[in-house]
Each structure stands twice: as structure tokens, then as C-alpha cells.
Amino acid sequence: MKTTIKWIDNIMMVGESDSGHAVVMDGPEKLGGKNLGIRPMEMLLLGMGGCMIVDVISTLKKMREKVQDCYAEITAKRADKHPKVFTKIHIHFVIKGNLNEQKVAKAVSLSTDKYCSASIMLGKTAIVTHNFEIHE
């Protein structure tokens, strides 16, 4: 895997993935940015959430569960001093469908504890917790 990040101006950059997709990253005006893109640390949380949703959905499909919709809300806290690593991360899944609660719990736990590389890496500095709710 390879990525390229190009500095544009002040603290704005464009990151490009190996697959050819690009994203603008920027900071708030108080740090010299123009607030025109996502913050790099937010990208870490989005990557973790995306990784976990892929795991949860694919695991539930293997369990023959019919998921109609899924989204995740992530809240996080960072250390006050440098390096301002994440210290607490909570991911809340909202999954829609006529689903078996035990299977959903298993899929979420497997993602957190075994399959999601991002969650496991971030778990080295942060307490990562999760929960879910099912909407029929």
C-alpha cells in the first residue's frame, strides 16, 4: 500500500491513495488553515469506522443475516499534551434489519478484537469501546 500527500498551502494538503482516490485535508483558521477539508486525525477515526463497518457487514452476511442499513458514530478524546494521541474511542453502530442480536454482538466483537487493523492499532494508545443498536 502506498499513499502520497501533497502540501498545497498553509496547512492544506491533498492525500491520494494507491487506488487513485484523493481527499483534501486542512485545519482550522486558528492554526493557519482555511477549514476546506477534513482534519488528518479525523481521517484516522473515519478509517477505523469504515474498516469496522466492512467487517461487521461481511460477518453478518456470512451468518446469513439480512442487513438493510448500517452506520457508525464515533466519539473520541485526545491527550491534552503532545503527542495528542487518542486516549478514548467509542464506536456506536446502528444496524437496520430483522437481525439476531447475538449475531450482531459477535460480528461487532470480532471486528474490534480480531479483524479491524485500525481499531487494534488505535487500541494500543486508546481505550476502544463499542456498542450497537438494532432498528427493525
mmCIF file of the C-alpha atoms, coordinates in Angstrom:
data_MODEL
# 
_entry.id   MODEL 
# 
loop_
_atom_site.group_PDB 
_atom_site.id 
_atom_site.type_symbol 
_atom_site.label_atom_id 
_atom_site.label_alt_id 
_atom_site.label_comp_id 
_atom_site.label_asym_id 
_atom_site.label_entity_id 
_atom_site.label_seq_id 
_atom_site.pdbx_PDB_ins_code 
_atom_site.Cartn_x 
_atom_site.Cartn_y 
_atom_site.Cartn_z 
_atom_site.occupancy 
_atom_site.B_iso_or_equiv 
_atom_site.pdbx_formal_charge 
_atom_site.auth_seq_id 
_atom_site.auth_comp_id 
_atom_site.auth_asym_id 
_atom_site.auth_atom_id 
_atom_site.pdbx_PDB_model_num 
ATOM 1   C CA . MET A 1 1   ? 0.000   0.000   0.000  1.00 0.00 ? 1   MET A CA 1 
ATOM 2   C CA . LYS A 1 2   ? 1.259   3.449   -0.883 1.00 0.00 ? 2   LYS A CA 1 
ATOM 3   C CA . THR A 1 3   ? -0.157  6.924   -0.437 1.00 0.00 ? 3   THR A CA 1 
ATOM 4   C CA . THR A 1 4   ? 1.009   10.363  -1.457 1.00 0.00 ? 4   THR A CA 1 
ATOM 5   C CA . ILE A 1 5   ? 0.308   13.554  0.443  1.00 0.00 ? 5   ILE A CA 1 
ATOM 6   C CA . LYS A 1 6   ? 0.992   16.866  -1.311 1.00 0.00 ? 6   LYS A CA 1 
ATOM 7   C CA . TRP A 1 7   ? 1.220   20.151  0.528  1.00 0.00 ? 7   TRP A CA 1 
ATOM 8   C CA . ILE A 1 8   ? -0.951  22.803  -1.158 1.00 0.00 ? 8   ILE A CA 1 
ATOM 9   C CA . ASP A 1 9   ? -0.900  25.940  1.009  1.00 0.00 ? 9   ASP A CA 1 
ATOM 10  C CA . ASN A 1 10  ? -0.532  26.852  4.698  1.00 0.00 ? 10  ASN A CA 1 
ATOM 11  C CA . ILE A 1 11  ? -1.709  23.568  6.290  1.00 0.00 ? 11  ILE A CA 1 
ATOM 12  C CA . MET A 1 12  ? -3.869  22.322  3.409  1.00 0.00 ? 12  MET A CA 1 
ATOM 13  C CA . MET A 1 13  ? -2.841  19.092  1.701  1.00 0.00 ? 13  MET A CA 1 
ATOM 14  C CA . VAL A 1 14  ? -4.250  16.587  -0.743 1.00 0.00 ? 14  VAL A CA 1 
ATOM 15  C CA . GLY A 1 15  ? -3.814  12.916  0.012  1.00 0.00 ? 15  GLY A CA 1 
ATOM 16  C CA . GLU A 1 16  ? -4.010  10.398  -2.809 1.00 0.00 ? 16  GLU A CA 1 
ATOM 17  C CA . SER A 1 17  ? -4.401  6.691   -2.353 1.00 0.00 ? 17  SER A CA 1 
ATOM 18  C CA . ASP A 1 18  ? -2.856  3.854   -4.298 1.00 0.00 ? 18  ASP A CA 1 
ATOM 19  C CA . SER A 1 19  ? -6.279  3.277   -5.846 1.00 0.00 ? 19  SER A CA 1 
ATOM 20  C CA . GLY A 1 20  ? -6.276  6.803   -7.293 1.00 0.00 ? 20  GLY A CA 1 
ATOM 21  C CA . HIS A 1 21  ? -8.745  8.488   -4.940 1.00 0.00 ? 21  HIS A CA 1 
ATOM 22  C CA . ALA A 1 22  ? -7.996  11.851  -3.385 1.00 0.00 ? 22  ALA A CA 1 
ATOM 23  C CA . VAL A 1 23  ? -9.073  13.737  -0.282 1.00 0.00 ? 23  VAL A CA 1 
ATOM 24  C CA . VAL A 1 24  ? -8.417  17.305  0.863  1.00 0.00 ? 24  VAL A CA 1 
ATOM 25  C CA . MET A 1 25  ? -7.107  17.734  4.403  1.00 0.00 ? 25  MET A CA 1 
ATOM 26  C CA . ASP A 1 26  ? -6.947  21.118  6.099  1.00 0.00 ? 26  ASP A CA 1 
ATOM 27  C CA . GLY A 1 27  ? -7.003  22.681  9.520  1.00 0.00 ? 27  GLY A CA 1 
ATOM 28  C CA . PRO A 1 28  ? -8.947  25.383  11.308 1.00 0.00 ? 28  PRO A CA 1 
ATOM 29  C CA . GLU A 1 29  ? -8.278  29.042  10.645 1.00 0.00 ? 29  GLU A CA 1 
ATOM 30  C CA . LYS A 1 30  ? -6.740  29.475  14.120 1.00 0.00 ? 30  LYS A CA 1 
ATOM 31  C CA . LEU A 1 31  ? -3.914  27.143  13.013 1.00 0.00 ? 31  LEU A CA 1 
ATOM 32  C CA . GLY A 1 32  ? -3.434  28.750  9.599  1.00 0.00 ? 32  GLY A CA 1 
ATOM 33  C CA . GLY A 1 33  ? -5.864  26.604  7.653  1.00 0.00 ? 33  GLY A CA 1 
ATOM 34  C CA . LYS A 1 34  ? -8.907  27.595  5.669  1.00 0.00 ? 34  LYS A CA 1 
ATOM 35  C CA . ASN A 1 35  ? -11.189 24.871  7.030  1.00 0.00 ? 35  ASN A CA 1 
ATOM 36  C CA . LEU A 1 36  ? -11.602 23.457  3.498  1.00 0.00 ? 36  LEU A CA 1 
ATOM 37  C CA . GLY A 1 37  ? -11.057 19.810  4.326  1.00 0.00 ? 37  GLY A CA 1 
ATOM 38  C CA . ILE A 1 38  ? -11.140 17.109  6.912  1.00 0.00 ? 38  ILE A CA 1 
ATOM 39  C CA . ARG A 1 39  ? -8.520  17.076  9.674  1.00 0.00 ? 39  ARG A CA 1 
ATOM 40  C CA . PRO A 1 40  ? -5.870  14.340  9.462  1.00 0.00 ? 40  PRO A CA 1 
ATOM 41  C CA . MET A 1 41  ? -6.793  12.956  12.896 1.00 0.00 ? 41  MET A CA 1 
ATOM 42  C CA . GLU A 1 42  ? -10.444 12.805  11.836 1.00 0.00 ? 42  GLU A CA 1 
ATOM 43  C CA . MET A 1 43  ? -9.278  10.703  8.883  1.00 0.00 ? 43  MET A CA 1 
ATOM 44  C CA . LEU A 1 44  ? -7.902  8.143   11.338 1.00 0.00 ? 44  LEU A CA 1 
ATOM 45  C CA . LEU A 1 45  ? -11.293 7.798   13.011 1.00 0.00 ? 45  LEU A CA 1 
ATOM 46  C CA . LEU A 1 46  ? -13.104 7.610   9.676  1.00 0.00 ? 46  LEU A CA 1 
ATOM 47  C CA . GLY A 1 47  ? -10.702 4.908   8.521  1.00 0.00 ? 47  GLY A CA 1 
ATOM 48  C CA . MET A 1 48  ? -11.309 2.903   11.667 1.00 0.00 ? 48  MET A CA 1 
ATOM 49  C CA . GLY A 1 49  ? -15.077 3.255   11.325 1.00 0.00 ? 49  GLY A CA 1 
ATOM 50  C CA . GLY A 1 50  ? -15.012 2.246   7.679  1.00 0.00 ? 50  GLY A CA 1 
ATOM 51  C CA . CYS A 1 51  ? -12.826 -0.753  8.438  1.00 0.00 ? 51  CYS A CA 1 
ATOM 52  C CA . MET A 1 52  ? -15.170 -1.887  11.196 1.00 0.00 ? 52  MET A CA 1 
ATOM 53  C CA . ILE A 1 53  ? -18.336 -1.457  9.126  1.00 0.00 ? 53  ILE A CA 1 
ATOM 54  C CA . VAL A 1 54  ? -16.835 -3.604  6.358  1.00 0.00 ? 54  VAL A CA 1 
ATOM 55  C CA . ASP A 1 55  ? -16.030 -6.289  8.945  1.00 0.00 ? 55  ASP A CA 1 
ATOM 56  C CA . VAL A 1 56  ? -19.441 -6.169  10.617 1.00 0.00 ? 56  VAL A CA 1 
ATOM 57  C CA . ILE A 1 57  ? -21.414 -6.262  7.368  1.00 0.00 ? 57  ILE A CA 1 
ATOM 58  C CA . SER A 1 58  ? -19.335 -9.043  5.806  1.00 0.00 ? 58  SER A CA 1 
ATOM 59  C CA . THR A 1 59  ? -19.502 -11.128 9.003  1.00 0.00 ? 59  THR A CA 1 
ATOM 60  C CA . LEU A 1 60  ? -23.270 -10.698 9.245  1.00 0.00 ? 60  LEU A CA 1 
ATOM 61  C CA . LYS A 1 61  ? -23.660 -11.686 5.593  1.00 0.00 ? 61  LYS A CA 1 
ATOM 62  C CA . LYS A 1 62  ? -21.622 -14.838 6.256  1.00 0.00 ? 62  LYS A CA 1 
ATOM 63  C CA . MET A 1 63  ? -24.005 -15.524 9.147  1.00 0.00 ? 63  MET A CA 1 
ATOM 64  C CA . ARG A 1 64  ? -26.875 -15.170 6.624  1.00 0.00 ? 64  ARG A CA 1 
ATOM 65  C CA . GLU A 1 65  ? -28.253 -12.076 8.325  1.00 0.00 ? 65  GLU A CA 1 
ATOM 66  C CA . LYS A 1 66  ? -30.035 -9.568  6.088  1.00 0.00 ? 66  LYS A CA 1 
ATOM 67  C CA . VAL A 1 67  ? -28.678 -6.124  6.879  1.00 0.00 ? 67  VAL A CA 1 
ATOM 68  C CA . GLN A 1 68  ? -30.674 -3.267  5.362  1.00 0.00 ? 68  GLN A CA 1 
ATOM 69  C CA . ASP A 1 69  ? -28.543 -0.377  6.604  1.00 0.00 ? 69  ASP A CA 1 
ATOM 70  C CA . CYS A 1 70  ? -25.613 0.335   8.892  1.00 0.00 ? 70  CYS A CA 1 
ATOM 71  C CA . TYR A 1 71  ? -23.837 3.409   10.148 1.00 0.00 ? 71  TYR A CA 1 
ATOM 72  C CA . ALA A 1 72  ? -21.433 4.161   12.956 1.00 0.00 ? 72  ALA A CA 1 
ATOM 73  C CA . GLU A 1 73  ? -20.957 7.171   15.204 1.00 0.00 ? 73  GLU A CA 1 
ATOM 74  C CA . ILE A 1 74  ? -17.510 7.590   16.701 1.00 0.00 ? 74  ILE A CA 1 
ATOM 75  C CA . THR A 1 75  ? -16.625 9.800   19.641 1.00 0.00 ? 75  THR A CA 1 
ATOM 76  C CA . ALA A 1 76  ? -13.048 10.222  20.757 1.00 0.00 ? 76  ALA A CA 1 
ATOM 77  C CA . LYS A 1 77  ? -10.909 12.036  23.294 1.00 0.00 ? 77  LYS A CA 1 
ATOM 78  C CA . ARG A 1 78  ? -7.294  13.028  22.834 1.00 0.00 ? 78  ARG A CA 1 
ATOM 79  C CA . ALA A 1 79  ? -4.490  13.665  25.286 1.00 0.00 ? 79  ALA A CA 1 
ATOM 80  C CA . ASP A 1 80  ? -4.071  17.296  26.349 1.00 0.00 ? 80  ASP A CA 1 
ATOM 81  C CA . LYS A 1 81  ? -0.307  17.318  25.757 1.00 0.00 ? 81  LYS A CA 1 
ATOM 82  C CA . HIS A 1 82  ? 1.839   16.306  22.799 1.00 0.00 ? 82  HIS A CA 1 
ATOM 83  C CA . PRO A 1 83  ? 1.740   13.800  21.373 1.00 0.00 ? 83  PRO A CA 1 
ATOM 84  C CA . LYS A 1 84  ? -2.025  14.312  21.443 1.00 0.00 ? 84  LYS A CA 1 
ATOM 85  C CA . VAL A 1 85  ? -2.868  10.670  20.860 1.00 0.00 ? 85  VAL A CA 1 
ATOM 86  C CA . PHE A 1 86  ? -6.383  9.321   21.133 1.00 0.00 ? 86  PHE A CA 1 
ATOM 87  C CA . THR A 1 87  ? -6.980  8.138   24.693 1.00 0.00 ? 87  THR A CA 1 
ATOM 88  C CA . LYS A 1 88  ? -10.612 7.034   24.406 1.00 0.00 ? 88  LYS A CA 1 
ATOM 89  C CA . ILE A 1 89  ? -12.584 5.990   21.333 1.00 0.00 ? 89  ILE A CA 1 
ATOM 90  C CA . HIS A 1 90  ? -16.169 4.794   21.349 1.00 0.00 ? 90  HIS A CA 1 
ATOM 91  C CA . ILE A 1 91  ? -17.913 3.455   18.266 1.00 0.00 ? 91  ILE A CA 1 
ATOM 92  C CA . HIS A 1 92  ? -21.691 3.111   18.266 1.00 0.00 ? 92  HIS A CA 1 
ATOM 93  C CA . PHE A 1 93  ? -23.197 1.027   15.464 1.00 0.00 ? 93  PHE A CA 1 
ATOM 94  C CA . VAL A 1 94  ? -26.769 1.468   14.294 1.00 0.00 ? 94  VAL A CA 1 
ATOM 95  C CA . ILE A 1 95  ? -27.779 -1.528  12.206 1.00 0.00 ? 95  ILE A CA 1 
ATOM 96  C CA . LYS A 1 96  ? -31.111 -1.915  10.468 1.00 0.00 ? 96  LYS A CA 1 
ATOM 97  C CA . GLY A 1 97  ? -32.797 -5.199  9.646  1.00 0.00 ? 97  GLY A CA 1 
ATOM 98  C CA . ASN A 1 98  ? -34.564 -8.155  11.191 1.00 0.00 ? 98  ASN A CA 1 
ATOM 99  C CA . LEU A 1 99  ? -31.357 -9.291  12.895 1.00 0.00 ? 99  LEU A CA 1 
ATOM 100 C CA . ASN A 1 100 ? -30.319 -11.729 15.581 1.00 0.00 ? 100 ASN A CA 1 
ATOM 101 C CA . GLU A 1 101 ? -28.894 -9.650  18.452 1.00 0.00 ? 101 GLU A CA 1 
ATOM 102 C CA . GLN A 1 102 ? -26.349 -12.304 19.439 1.00 0.00 ? 102 GLN A CA 1 
ATOM 103 C CA . LYS A 1 103 ? -25.007 -12.486 15.885 1.00 0.00 ? 103 LYS A CA 1 
ATOM 104 C CA . VAL A 1 104 ? -24.685 -8.709  15.711 1.00 0.00 ? 104 VAL A CA 1 
ATOM 105 C CA . ALA A 1 105 ? -22.811 -8.684  19.043 1.00 0.00 ? 105 ALA A CA 1 
ATOM 106 C CA . LYS A 1 106 ? -20.478 -11.404 17.749 1.00 0.00 ? 106 LYS A CA 1 
ATOM 107 C CA . ALA A 1 107 ? -19.830 -9.534  14.472 1.00 0.00 ? 107 ALA A CA 1 
ATOM 108 C CA . VAL A 1 108 ? -19.029 -6.280  16.298 1.00 0.00 ? 108 VAL A CA 1 
ATOM 109 C CA . SER A 1 109 ? -16.729 -8.050  18.774 1.00 0.00 ? 109 SER A CA 1 
ATOM 110 C CA . LEU A 1 110 ? -14.891 -9.915  16.012 1.00 0.00 ? 110 LEU A CA 1 
ATOM 111 C CA . SER A 1 111 ? -14.238 -6.649  14.221 1.00 0.00 ? 111 SER A CA 1 
ATOM 112 C CA . THR A 1 112 ? -12.956 -4.907  17.338 1.00 0.00 ? 112 THR A CA 1 
ATOM 113 C CA . ASP A 1 113 ? -10.865 -7.759  18.698 1.00 0.00 ? 113 ASP A CA 1 
ATOM 114 C CA . LYS A 1 114 ? -9.693  -9.691  15.647 1.00 0.00 ? 114 LYS A CA 1 
ATOM 115 C CA . TYR A 1 115 ? -10.241 -8.229  12.180 1.00 0.00 ? 115 TYR A CA 1 
ATOM 116 C CA . CYS A 1 116 ? -10.070 -4.419  12.162 1.00 0.00 ? 116 CYS A CA 1 
ATOM 117 C CA . SER A 1 117 ? -6.400  -3.491  11.942 1.00 0.00 ? 117 SER A CA 1 
ATOM 118 C CA . ALA A 1 118 ? -7.180  0.187   12.516 1.00 0.00 ? 118 ALA A CA 1 
ATOM 119 C CA . SER A 1 119 ? -9.119  -0.480  15.728 1.00 0.00 ? 119 SER A CA 1 
ATOM 120 C CA . ILE A 1 120 ? -6.431  -2.796  17.029 1.00 0.00 ? 120 ILE A CA 1 
ATOM 121 C CA . MET A 1 121 ? -3.655  -0.289  16.251 1.00 0.00 ? 121 MET A CA 1 
ATOM 122 C CA . LEU A 1 122 ? -5.514  2.619   17.840 1.00 0.00 ? 122 LEU A CA 1 
ATOM 123 C CA . GLY A 1 123 ? -6.233  0.363   20.809 1.00 0.00 ? 123 GLY A CA 1 
ATOM 124 C CA . LYS A 1 124 ? -2.506  0.460   21.628 1.00 0.00 ? 124 LYS A CA 1 
ATOM 125 C CA . THR A 1 125 ? -2.898  4.041   22.913 1.00 0.00 ? 125 THR A CA 1 
ATOM 126 C CA . ALA A 1 126 ? -6.647  4.390   23.440 1.00 0.00 ? 126 ALA A CA 1 
ATOM 127 C CA . ILE A 1 127 ? -9.362  2.538   25.263 1.00 0.00 ? 127 ILE A CA 1 
ATOM 128 C CA . VAL A 1 128 ? -11.623 1.437   22.410 1.00 0.00 ? 128 VAL A CA 1 
ATOM 129 C CA . THR A 1 129 ? -15.204 0.599   23.343 1.00 0.00 ? 129 THR A CA 1 
ATOM 130 C CA . HIS A 1 130 ? -18.235 -0.219  21.264 1.00 0.00 ? 130 HIS A CA 1 
ATOM 131 C CA . ASN A 1 131 ? -21.953 -0.835  21.407 1.00 0.00 ? 131 ASN A CA 1 
ATOM 132 C CA . PHE A 1 132 ? -24.765 -1.212  18.934 1.00 0.00 ? 132 PHE A CA 1 
ATOM 133 C CA . GLU A 1 133 ? -28.483 -0.889  18.459 1.00 0.00 ? 133 GLU A CA 1 
ATOM 134 C CA . ILE A 1 134 ? -30.694 -2.701  16.024 1.00 0.00 ? 134 ILE A CA 1 
ATOM 135 C CA . HIS A 1 135 ? -33.559 -0.993  14.195 1.00 0.00 ? 135 HIS A CA 1 
ATOM 136 C CA . GLU A 1 136 ? -36.086 -3.259  12.533 1.00 0.00 ? 136 GLU A CA 1 
# 
